[in-house]
Amino acid sequence: MARVTLHPLDPAHAPHREAVVTLWNRACSPRFPIHLAFVSFNLRPCPGGVQEGRLALRNGVPVGFVLASGLTEPVPGMDPTLGWLDALAVDPAHQHRGIGTQLLSWAEEWLQDQGVQAVQVGSSLRPFVPGVPEEQQSAIDFFVAQGYRAPPGLERVWDVARDLSGYTGVTGLRPVAAQIRPARPGEEKALLAFLAREFPGRWTYEAGMFLQDGGRISDYMLLWTEEGLQGACRLTFEDSAWPLARFHPHGLPRPWGQLGSIGIAASRRGQGLGLALLDAGLRRLRDCGVRGCVIDWTTLLDFYARAGFRPYHTYRVLGRRL
């Protein structure tokens, strides 16, 4: 049997992108399919980030791949020593032959060369998944055998979902003294300033990247009080700039939609504003015809249950020090 060799994965090379799609879809649960638009988006450069990958070839045929990424520039609120194993997949016909271990070893060595001191599976700047899907027990076992563990207090995260066709409101919602509406052109700076003040890190970074990518400012819902902008919530529609399929809504009724991130200023929490913003966002999605709605990557199951959302996907959070 021919030896497996690792070759650089070129994001600009269409056959390489197609190989990523094919290998992922063969190796992963059918609940998490990806397509070329998804992969093309996830292989685009991120501001201040670096990504590298390898294809495992046997007789010139791709049998596995790995993608890893990290930060090259400081991002406020984000750990500069943290890196990500974006994705790793091996064709089921070639598993249990050391290919996954070979790909993981390459990725960890590359991440160390970038100055990364700790790595997480999934959850990267353009994530394939927030963690390892819990139904992929063989993948969980693989990473655990390689020394990966859950960080203290955070073993699982969830996507929650529901059909909005019957949505009538949030349980226990009370009136609030606030105006909630879609963001308007010209409010980009106000949005970014609010996020930088209240949620430095990924949410601010993603908002800036979303707008740089040509995202509509109106995909954000803003909550205003007499003190100014006090809350923001991002919505994703089927025609949004970032592909909706990134949230794995397959199996939900179409049209699809997504909600999140969503946050309220620290000084105004506990006053019902978060539920009011959530309700406004969901009503807008519903009124735009959305049925299958995902709220991704959360631990706040009780909060979203008040709007009728239930766990849809469960992910194991795994990482290790390098």
C-alpha positions in Angstrom: 0.0 0.0 0.0 1.4 3.4 -1.0 2.5 5.7 1.8 0.4 8.8 2.7 2.0 12.1 1.9 1.0 15.5 3.1 0.6 18.4 0.6 -0.2 22.0 1.1 -3.9 22.7 0.8 -4.3 25.6 -1.6 -7.5 27.6 -1.0 -7.4 29.1 -4.5 -7.3 25.6 -6.2 -10.8 24.4 -6.9 -9.9 20.7 -6.7 -8.6 21.2 -3.2 -11.8 22.9 -2.1 -13.8 20.1 -3.7 -11.7 17.6 -1.8 -12.4 19.3 1.5 -16.2 19.1 0.8 -16.0 15.4 -0.3 -13.9 14.3 2.7 -15.8 16.2 5.3 -19.2 14.9 4.0 -17.9 11.3 3.9 -16.4 11.4 7.4 -19.0 13.5 9.3 -22.6 13.0 10.3 -25.1 13.7 7.5 -26.6 16.4 9.9 -23.5 18.6 9.2 -23.1 18.6 5.4 -21.0 21.4 3.8 -20.8 22.6 0.2 -18.4 24.6 -1.9 -19.8 28.0 -1.0 -19.4 27.1 2.7 -15.8 26.0 2.2 -14.9 28.9 -0.1 -16.1 31.3 2.7 -14.2 29.5 5.4 -11.0 29.5 3.5 -11.0 33.2 2.9 -8.3 35.2 4.8 -9.4 36.7 8.1 -8.1 40.1 9.2 -5.2 39.6 11.6 -5.4 35.8 11.2 -3.5 33.0 9.5 -4.7 29.7 8.3 -2.8 26.7 6.8 -3.9 23.2 5.8 -2.7 19.9 4.4 -4.2 17.2 2.2 -3.2 13.6 2.9 -2.7 11.9 -0.4 -2.5 8.2 -1.2 -1.6 7.3 -4.8 -2.4 11.0 -5.6 -5.9 10.7 -4.2 -7.0 12.8 -1.2 -7.9 10.6 1.8 -7.9 13.3 4.5 -7.3 16.9 5.3 -6.6 19.3 8.2 -7.0 23.0 8.6 -5.5 25.1 11.4 -5.5 28.8 12.2 -4.3 31.4 14.6 -3.9 35.1 15.1 -1.0 37.2 13.7 -2.1 40.5 15.2 -3.5 41.4 18.6 -7.3 41.5 18.8 -8.8 43.2 21.9 -10.5 40.7 24.1 -9.0 37.6 22.4 -6.1 35.4 23.6 -3.2 35.9 21.2 -1.8 32.5 22.2 -4.9 30.5 21.3 -5.2 28.7 18.0 -7.7 26.5 16.4 -8.0 23.2 14.7 -10.6 24.4 12.2 -11.3 21.0 10.7 -9.9 17.5 10.4 -11.5 14.6 8.4 -10.3 11.3 7.1 -12.2 9.2 4.5 -13.9 6.4 6.5 -12.3 3.8 4.1 -8.9 5.0 5.3 -9.5 5.5 9.0 -7.7 3.7 11.8 -4.4 3.8 9.8 -2.7 6.7 11.6 -3.7 9.3 9.0 -5.7 11.4 11.5 -2.8 11.3 13.9 -0.4 12.4 11.2 -2.6 15.3 10.2 -3.1 16.4 13.8 0.6 16.2 14.5 1.4 18.4 11.5 -1.3 20.9 12.6 0.0 21.1 16.2 3.6 21.6 15.0 2.5 24.3 12.6 0.4 26.1 15.4 3.4 26.0 17.7 5.5 27.7 15.0 2.9 30.5 14.9 3.4 31.1 18.7 0.2 29.2 19.7 0.3 27.8 23.2 -3.2 26.2 23.3 -5.5 24.8 20.7 -9.2 24.2 20.5 -11.1 21.9 18.2 -13.5 23.9 16.0 -14.7 27.4 17.1 -12.2 29.2 14.8 -12.6 32.6 13.3 -14.6 31.1 10.4 -15.8 28.0 12.2 -16.9 24.7 10.6 -18.4 23.7 13.9 -18.2 25.2 17.5 -16.8 21.9 18.8 -16.9 18.2 18.1 -20.5 17.1 17.4 -21.5 14.8 20.2 -22.9 12.2 17.9 -19.4 11.8 16.4 -18.2 9.6 19.3 -15.3 8.2 17.3 -14.0 11.7 16.7 -14.4 12.5 20.5 -12.5 9.3 21.3 -9.8 10.2 18.9 -9.1 13.7 20.4 -9.3 12.4 23.9 -6.7 9.8 23.1 -4.5 12.6 21.8 -4.7 14.4 25.1 -7.6 16.8 24.4 -9.9 17.7 27.3 -12.8 20.0 28.1 -11.9 23.3 29.8 -13.1 23.5 33.4 -16.8 24.4 33.6 -17.4 24.2 29.8 -17.9 20.7 28.5 -20.6 21.3 26.0 -22.2 24.0 23.9 -25.4 23.8 21.9 -27.2 25.1 18.8 -30.9 25.5 19.6 -33.7 25.7 17.1 -37.4 25.9 16.4 -40.0 26.5 13.7 -41.0 30.2 13.8 -44.2 29.6 11.8 -46.1 29.3 15.1 -44.0 31.9 17.1 -46.2 34.1 19.3 -43.7 35.6 21.7 -41.3 35.2 24.6 -42.7 33.8 27.9 -42.8 36.4 30.6 -42.0 39.3 28.3 -42.7 42.7 29.8 -42.8 46.2 28.3 -39.5 48.1 28.2 -38.7 51.7 27.6 -36.6 51.1 24.5 -36.8 51.4 20.7 -35.8 48.2 18.9 -35.3 48.3 15.1 -33.0 47.2 12.2 -29.8 49.2 12.1 -29.6 51.9 9.4 -26.9 52.9 7.0 -24.6 55.3 8.9 -24.9 53.5 12.2 -21.9 51.2 11.6 -19.6 53.2 13.8 -22.2 53.3 16.6 -22.6 49.5 16.4 -18.8 48.8 16.5 -18.3 51.3 19.3 -21.0 49.6 21.4 -19.6 46.1 20.8 -16.0 47.2 21.5 -17.2 48.7 24.8 -19.5 45.9 26.0 -18.3 42.8 24.1 -14.6 43.2 23.2 -13.4 40.1 21.4 -15.0 37.8 18.9 -18.4 39.7 18.6 -16.6 43.0 17.8 -14.2 41.3 15.5 -16.9 39.4 13.6 -19.0 42.6 13.2 -16.1 44.4 11.7 -15.3 41.5 9.4 -19.0 41.1 8.4 -19.2 44.8 7.4 -15.8 44.6 5.5 -17.3 41.6 3.6 -20.2 43.7 2.4 -22.7 42.6 5.0 -25.9 44.6 5.4 -25.9 46.8 8.5 -29.7 46.1 8.6 -28.9 42.5 9.4 -28.3 43.9 12.9 -31.2 44.7 15.3 -30.3 47.6 17.6 -31.9 48.5 21.0 -31.9 52.2 21.9 -32.8 53.8 25.2 -32.5 57.4 26.5 -28.8 56.5 27.1 -28.2 55.6 23.5 -27.4 52.3 21.9 -27.7 49.6 24.6 -28.1 46.3 22.7 -27.4 44.6 19.4 -28.5 41.4 17.8 -27.3 40.0 14.4 -29.7 38.1 12.1 -28.8 35.9 9.2 -31.1 35.4 6.2 -30.8 33.1 3.2 -29.5 36.1 1.2 -27.1 37.5 3.8 -23.5 38.1 3.0 -22.3 35.2 5.1 -23.6 31.8 4.1 -26.5 30.6 6.4 -25.4 27.0 5.9 -22.5 27.7 8.4 -25.1 27.2 11.1 -26.1 23.7 9.9 -29.9 24.3 9.6 -30.3 21.1 7.5 -33.3 19.2 8.6 -35.3 22.3 9.7 -38.1 23.6 7.5 -37.2 26.3 5.0 -36.8 29.2 4.6 -34.0 29.2 7.1 -32.8 31.9 9.4 -30.4 32.4 12.3 -30.1 34.7 15.3 -27.0 35.7 17.3 -24.8 37.2 18.6 -27.2 39.1 20.9 -26.2 41.2 23.9 -27.2 44.0 26.2 -24.9 46.6 27.9 -23.8 45.4 31.3 -25.4 48.4 33.1 -28.8 47.5 31.6 -29.0 43.8 32.2 -31.6 42.2 34.3 -34.3 44.7 33.2 -35.9 42.5 30.5 -34.1 44.2 27.6 -32.4 41.0 26.4 -35.8 39.2 26.1 -37.3 42.2 24.3 -34.4 42.3 21.8 -34.7 38.5 21.3 -38.4 38.8 20.7 -38.0 41.6 18.2 -35.4 39.7 16.3 -37.5 36.6 16.1 -40.6 38.5 15.1 -38.6 40.1 12.3 -37.3 36.7 11.1 -40.9 35.2 11.3 -42.4 38.2 9.4 -39.7 37.8 6.7 -41.0 34.2 6.2 -38.3 32.3 8.1 -39.4 29.0 9.5 -36.4 26.9 10.6 -34.4 29.2 12.9 -31.1 28.4 14.6 -29.5 30.2 17.5 -26.0 28.8 17.4 -23.1 28.2 19.9 -24.7 28.9 23.2 -24.9 27.6 26.8 -28.0 29.7 27.7 -30.6 26.9 27.2 -33.0 28.3 29.8 -33.0 31.8 28.3 -33.8 30.6 24.8 -36.3 28.1 26.0 -38.5 31.0 27.0 -38.9 31.6 23.2 -39.6 28.0 22.5 -36.1 26.9 21.4 -34.8 23.5 22.2 -31.4 21.8 21.8 -30.7 21.0 18.1 -27.0 20.2 18.0 -24.7 19.4 20.9 -21.0 19.9 20.7 -18.2 18.7 23.0 -15.6 21.4 23.8 -12.1 20.0 23.5 -8.7 21.5 23.6 -5.2 21.1 24.9 -2.0 23.0 25.8 0.8 22.6 23.2 
